Amino acid sequence: MEELKKAIDEIMQENIIKLVISNKINKNAEYNKITFMFKENNDKQYYQIEKYTDKQVFHENIDVDVLRDKVLEYFSSNYKQISAWSNTTTFELKISKKGNLLLSKKKNDNTKLVNKDHNKEKNYILKEGMIIQPLIDLGIFTKEGKVVNSKYDKYKQINRFVEVIDDEIKKNDFKELTILDFGCGKSYLTFVLYYYFVEIKKINVKMIGLDLKADVIKKCNDIAKRYNYENLHFELGDINGFKYNNKVDMVITLHACDTATDYALYNAIKWNTKMIFSVPCCQHEFNAQMKSDSLSILTKYGIIQERIAALMTDSVRANLLEAVGYRTQLLEFIDISHSPKNILIRASKSKLSKDQKEKALGEVTNLMKQFNLSPTLFKLLKEDNLI
């Protein structure tokens, strides 16, 4: 043990950027591999630990000064290799078959290992230092407006969504907006968006959140009152049958399951909504319908069919939006390593030509014929003679 401590102490004399513990020798060891990555978030320096099992990765953040103790704790009697890198040196620590401890080191080839995650501050819309009460209550910000290290990924995701909306908003000089949020759930994004519109963009907004759970709606209305968000309120209702008779400028739908997204898009189209932002979820409809003789290669393997069906679903939705006059994009909402539900549909009312609309609709009908599909959104629009 003393020899191991001395070897690790020698490694720790350098400013370690990355360290990997691997080659498990204890079958009862919980993790197959453990990595330590140096991170910087403004003035805060720390190490992020990633612990790999056969099926999952667990994350933990630690202070810089406890790196040695953590490495020693995980490595002892469980593994036989440590690889570590500083900006100037590469270390290899191994336990041989005879149980001998071998430490080697070599100078790097004038190439510095630079952590690119946090050493360059991104110009986020929701900046650190802002006192945004919803982010504080979510545990993403401290009371002083600093990002909590363990919540940095969530902070980036929320900013990403706000940026996608901001790209559309800044194209017009909006003075007021009416916004409907279908399937708002616990509504952390709804509260954050209200803050963005009112406090940052200085737009007079009326926002309505809709959900099926009465307890969630009550809680959200109580929170809106506590924040003094006067023009934000929540209603109990089903996306499929919700009625709204006034103008709607924006519809948001996040993770509405399966065809619930189609009903939300259908309502948005009927209201002639200016902007639509939708992150679909659980696209089961096409997977149950798909059949093809000439392209059976895409349907003979269950996992392939499932993934192709999900992508086809959102492609059809995007094309149908174009067919009724929306300029539409499919964007990556968040990095796929954080969530597989990472496609966002962004659509804005536009003057598309007749040829553009017909081409978009034609592509949908061709796909429907090829794979025996009957999309809910297509049927809804057809019944109302909107396509």
Secondary structure, 3 states (H helix, E strand, C coil): CHHHHHHHHHHHCCCEEEEEEEEECCCCCCCCEEEEEEEEECCEEEEEEEEECCCCEEEEEEEHHHHHHHHHHHHCCCEEEEEEEECCEEEEEEECCCCCEEEEEEECCCCCCCCCCCCCCCCCCCCCCCCCHHHHHCCCECCCCCECHHHHHHHHHHHHHHHHHHHHHCCCCCCEEEEEEECCCCCHHHHHHHHHHHHHCCCEEEEEEEECCHHHHHHHHHHHHHCCCCCEEEEECCHHHCCCCCCCCEEEEEEEECCHHHHHHHHHHHCCCCEEEEEEECCCHHHHHCCCCCCHHHCCCHHHHHHHHHHHHHHHHHHHHHHCCEEEEEEECCCCCCCCCCEEEEEEECCCCHHHHHHHHHHHHHHHHHHCCCCHHHHHHHHCCCC
